[in-house]
Amino acid sequence: MTVARDQLSAAINRVRLVGQGRDTAPIRLAMTTEGLELSAVAKMSARRTRPSKPSSKAATSPCGSIRQFLLEGIDAAAGSEVVIESIDPLKPAVLKGTDSADFLYLLMPVRIS
């Protein structure tokens, strides 16, 4: 799934507010046919969908990524868009920049309930 880098960073920071500003609060990524859905659950919940180029399949997971690590990968990727690839919702995902074939960032899932 290909997503605009700046919009994704902004959406992550908005969803982070629900995690009470904690850098360790996991953010769930769900790849749908409508876009990439970001969600966080704490005492309240928040959900944000980012438009994206369609992927071959939708994936929803009981796992999430730690915001700090996700943002570091997005910041390090070259280009105005990032590509997030995953084969299985319970397995690690790969983040790539659109302008560099040399960059590959591994996103390890964190189990959340």
Protein Blocks (a to p, Z undefined) as FASTA:
>chain_A
ZZdfklmmmmmmmmmmmnnopaklccdddddfkbccdddddfbccdddddddddfbdcdd
fbdcdfklmmmmmmmpgcjbdcdddfbfkbccddddfkbckbccdddddddZZ
